[in-house]
C-alpha cells in the first residue's frame, strides 16, 4: 500500500517512500514536508496567490524581540490559511543553544485527518540559505 501523502507526493513518489509506515507517522511526515515547503516560500513569489509565503525572516529590520513576534505571527497566520489539516495553530520562538541568532520555532496545533483530531507539534529551523527545515517533534 502506498503511504499517506498529498496528490503531489503521490505523483512524485514521496508517498511511496512512506509505504509500510504507520498511518500516523506517514501523516506527520507529509505535514512536516508541506510545512517546510510553505515556510521556505517568500511572499510575492507565487503570482496567483500574492498573500502566499512569508516575508524574508533573515531581513527583519526591527529589534530582535519585535522581529521574533512578527515572524511568529506571520507563520501562524500563514499555516492557518494554507494548511487545512492543522487548526488552533500556536507558534513559539525557540533559541538555538549553539547559535542564538538562528531562527527556530516550535509549531503546535490540532491535526485533523479522516475524522480524527489530535494535538501535534513540530520543530522548525531557518537555515542560512533561507530554507526552513521542519521535523515532527517526538515525545
SEVEX-407308 format. One record per residue (C-alpha): residue number from 1; residue in three letters; z, y, x. Coordinates in steps of 0.2 Angstrom, whole numbers. Example, Ala and Ser with C-alpha at 12.3 -4.5 7.8 and 13.67 -1.06 7.14 Angstrom:
residues 2
- seq, type, w, v, u
- 1, Ala, 39, -22, 62
- 2, Ser, 36, -5, 68
***
This chain:
residues 139
- seq, type, w, v, u
- 1, Unk, 0, 0, 0
- 2, Unk, -4, 17, 6
- 3, Unk, 11, 28, 10
- 4, Unk, 15, 43, -1
- 5, Unk, 5, 59, 3
- 6, Unk, -5, 74, -4
- 7, Unk, -23, 72, -8
- 8, Unk, -27, 79, 9
- 9, Unk, -15, 67, 18
- 10, Unk, -23, 53, 9
- 11, Unk, -41, 58, 14
- 12, Unk, -37, 62, 32
- 13, Unk, -27, 46, 35
- 14, Unk, -10, 54, 37
- 15, Unk, -3, 45, 21
- 16, Unk, -9, 28, 28
- 17, Unk, 1, 30, 44
- 18, Unk, 17, 30, 32
- 19, Unk, 12, 14, 24
- 20, Unk, 27, 2, 24
- 21, Unk, 40, 16, 24
- 22, Unk, 52, 18, 11
- 23, Unk, 45, 30, -3
- 24, Unk, 59, 42, 0
- 25, Unk, 56, 43, 19
- 26, Unk, 37, 45, 16
- 27, Unk, 40, 59, 4
- 28, Unk, 51, 68, 16
- 29, Unk, 38, 67, 30
- 30, Unk, 25, 73, 18
- 31, Unk, 35, 88, 13
- 32, Unk, 40, 92, 31
- 33, Unk, 22, 91, 36
- 34, Unk, 17, 103, 22
- 35, Unk, 31, 115, 26
- 36, Unk, 26, 115, 44
- 37, Unk, 8, 120, 39
- 38, Unk, 14, 133, 27
- 39, Unk, 26, 141, 38
- 40, Unk, 13, 141, 53
- 41, Unk, 1, 151, 42
- 42, Unk, 1, 170, 44
- 43, Unk, 0, 182, 30
- 44, Unk, -18, 188, 26
- 45, Unk, -26, 173, 34
- 46, Unk, -31, 165, 18
- 47, Unk, -44, 176, 9
- 48, Unk, -42, 168, -8
- 49, Unk, -23, 170, -8
- 50, Unk, -19, 186, 0
- 51, Unk, 0, 183, -3
- 52, Unk, -1, 166, 6
- 53, Unk, 8, 165, 23
- 54, Unk, 22, 173, 32
- 55, Unk, 22, 189, 42
- 56, Unk, 22, 186, 61
- 57, Unk, 40, 181, 64
- 58, Unk, 39, 185, 83
- 59, Unk, 34, 203, 79
- 60, Unk, 48, 210, 68
- 61, Unk, 52, 227, 73
- 62, Unk, 70, 228, 66
- 63, Unk, 87, 224, 73
- 64, Unk, 89, 205, 76
- 65, Unk, 101, 204, 60
- 66, Unk, 88, 213, 49
- 67, Unk, 74, 203, 56
- 68, Unk, 83, 186, 53
- 69, Unk, 87, 192, 35
- 70, Unk, 69, 197, 32
- 71, Unk, 62, 181, 39
- 72, Unk, 74, 170, 29
- 73, Unk, 70, 179, 13
- 74, Unk, 51, 178, 16
- 75, Unk, 52, 159, 20
- 76, Unk, 62, 156, 4
- 77, Unk, 50, 166, -7
- 78, Unk, 35, 158, 1
- 79, Unk, 42, 140, -1
- 80, Unk, 47, 143, -19
- 81, Unk, 29, 150, -23
- 82, Unk, 19, 137, -14
- 83, Unk, 29, 120, -13
- 84, Unk, 31, 114, -31
- 85, Unk, 41, 98, -25
- 86, Unk, 56, 110, -20
- 87, Unk, 66, 121, -31
- 88, Unk, 83, 130, -28
- 89, Unk, 77, 134, -10
- 90, Unk, 90, 140, 2
- 91, Unk, 86, 146, 20
- 92, Unk, 99, 149, 33
- 93, Unk, 95, 156, 51
- 94, Unk, 102, 145, 65
- 95, Unk, 104, 149, 83
- 96, Unk, 97, 138, 96
- 97, Unk, 111, 134, 109
- 98, Unk, 99, 134, 124
- 99, Unk, 88, 149, 118
- 100, Unk, 97, 161, 107
- 101, Unk, 81, 171, 105
- 102, Unk, 71, 157, 97
- 103, Unk, 70, 157, 78
- 104, Unk, 77, 142, 70
- 105, Unk, 81, 139, 51
- 106, Unk, 89, 126, 40
- 107, Unk, 80, 124, 24
- 108, Unk, 88, 116, 9
- 109, Unk, 83, 113, -9
- 110, Unk, 81, 101, -23
- 111, Unk, 67, 88, -21
- 112, Unk, 58, 84, -37
- 113, Unk, 46, 69, -37
- 114, Unk, 42, 56, -50
- 115, Unk, 55, 62, -62
- 116, Unk, 69, 61, -49
- 117, Unk, 79, 75, -42
- 118, Unk, 90, 75, -26
- 119, Unk, 96, 88, -13
- 120, Unk, 86, 88, 3
- 121, Unk, 87, 98, 19
- 122, Unk, 75, 101, 34
- 123, Unk, 76, 110, 51
- 124, Unk, 63, 122, 56
- 125, Unk, 60, 130, 73
- 126, Unk, 47, 143, 78
- 127, Unk, 39, 138, 95
- 128, Unk, 32, 150, 107
- 129, Unk, 14, 149, 101
- 130, Unk, 19, 154, 83
- 131, Unk, 18, 137, 75
- 132, Unk, 33, 130, 66
- 133, Unk, 40, 113, 68
- 134, Unk, 49, 106, 53
- 135, Unk, 59, 90, 53
- 136, Unk, 69, 81, 39
- 137, Unk, 87, 84, 43
- 138, Unk, 96, 67, 45
- 139, Unk, 114, 65, 38
***
